[in-house]
Amino acid sequence: MTETDPLVRLPLSDREYSLLDTASKLLGLGLVAVGLDVGGGTAAGLALAVAGAVCATATVFVTNE
């Protein structure tokens, strides 16, 4: 494995990858919004915001073949 190899390889079409990318970003945005609504300074709010950021950037580590 080299530095440019992705962590996960999925056999997705371009359309499926695009839908996965959009869904992960919307889910991440929703989790961040809920985290802010709960309270950005609370442990629960921070956990939700971190989970949202992870979801929103998850497809960076996925490649479609």
C-alpha positions as a Markdown table, in Angstrom:
| # | Residue | x | y | z |
|---|---|---|---|---|
| 1 | Met | 0.0 | 0.0 | 0.0 |
| 2 | Thr | 1.4 | 3.4 | -1.0 |
| 3 | Glu | 0.5 | 6.8 | 0.3 |
| 4 | Thr | -1.9 | 7.4 | -2.6 |
| 5 | Asp | -3.8 | 4.2 | -2.1 |
| 6 | Pro | -7.3 | 4.7 | -0.5 |
| 7 | Leu | -8.2 | 3.0 | 2.7 |
| 8 | Val | -11.4 | 1.5 | 1.3 |
| 9 | Arg | -12.1 | 0.4 | -2.3 |
| 10 | Leu | -15.7 | -0.1 | -3.2 |
| 11 | Pro | -17.1 | -1.3 | -6.6 |
| 12 | Leu | -19.4 | 1.7 | -7.1 |
| 13 | Ser | -20.6 | 3.3 | -10.3 |
| 14 | Asp | -20.0 | 7.1 | -10.6 |
| 15 | Arg | -23.7 | 7.7 | -9.8 |
| 16 | Glu | -23.6 | 5.5 | -6.7 |
| 17 | Tyr | -20.4 | 7.1 | -5.5 |
| 18 | Ser | -21.9 | 10.6 | -6.0 |
| 19 | Leu | -25.0 | 9.6 | -4.0 |
| 20 | Leu | -22.9 | 8.1 | -1.2 |
| 21 | Asp | -20.8 | 11.3 | -1.2 |
| 22 | Thr | -23.9 | 13.6 | -1.0 |
| 23 | Ala | -25.6 | 11.4 | 1.6 |
| 24 | Ser | -22.5 | 11.4 | 3.9 |
| 25 | Lys | -22.1 | 15.2 | 3.6 |
| 26 | Leu | -25.8 | 15.8 | 4.4 |
| 27 | Leu | -25.7 | 13.4 | 7.4 |
| 28 | Gly | -22.5 | 15.1 | 8.6 |
| 29 | Leu | -24.2 | 18.5 | 8.3 |
| 30 | Gly | -27.2 | 17.3 | 10.2 |
| 31 | Leu | -25.1 | 15.8 | 13.0 |
| 32 | Val | -23.2 | 19.1 | 13.3 |
| 33 | Ala | -26.5 | 21.0 | 13.4 |
| 34 | Val | -27.9 | 18.8 | 16.1 |
| 35 | Gly | -24.6 | 19.1 | 18.1 |
| 36 | Leu | -24.9 | 22.8 | 18.0 |
| 37 | Asp | -28.6 | 22.7 | 19.0 |
| 38 | Val | -27.7 | 20.4 | 21.9 |
| 39 | Gly | -25.0 | 22.8 | 22.9 |
| 40 | Gly | -21.7 | 23.3 | 21.3 |
| 41 | Gly | -19.9 | 23.5 | 24.6 |
| 42 | Thr | -21.3 | 20.3 | 26.1 |
| 43 | Ala | -19.8 | 16.8 | 25.7 |
| 44 | Ala | -22.8 | 15.6 | 23.8 |
| 45 | Gly | -22.7 | 18.6 | 21.4 |
| 46 | Leu | -19.0 | 18.1 | 20.8 |
| 47 | Ala | -19.4 | 14.4 | 20.2 |
| 48 | Leu | -22.1 | 15.0 | 17.7 |
| 49 | Ala | -20.1 | 17.7 | 15.9 |
| 50 | Val | -17.1 | 15.4 | 15.7 |
| 51 | Ala | -19.3 | 12.5 | 14.4 |
| 52 | Gly | -20.7 | 14.9 | 11.8 |
| 53 | Ala | -17.2 | 15.9 | 10.6 |
| 54 | Val | -16.2 | 12.3 | 10.3 |
| 55 | Cys | -19.3 | 11.5 | 8.3 |
| 56 | Ala | -18.9 | 14.5 | 6.0 |
| 57 | Thr | -15.3 | 13.6 | 5.2 |
| 58 | Ala | -15.7 | 9.8 | 5.1 |
| 59 | Thr | -15.7 | 9.6 | 1.3 |
| 60 | Val | -12.3 | 11.1 | 1.1 |
| 61 | Phe | -11.0 | 7.7 | 2.2 |
| 62 | Val | -13.1 | 5.8 | -0.3 |
| 63 | Thr | -12.5 | 5.2 | -4.0 |
| 64 | Asn | -14.8 | 3.7 | -6.6 |
| 65 | Glu | -13.5 | 1.2 | -9.0 |
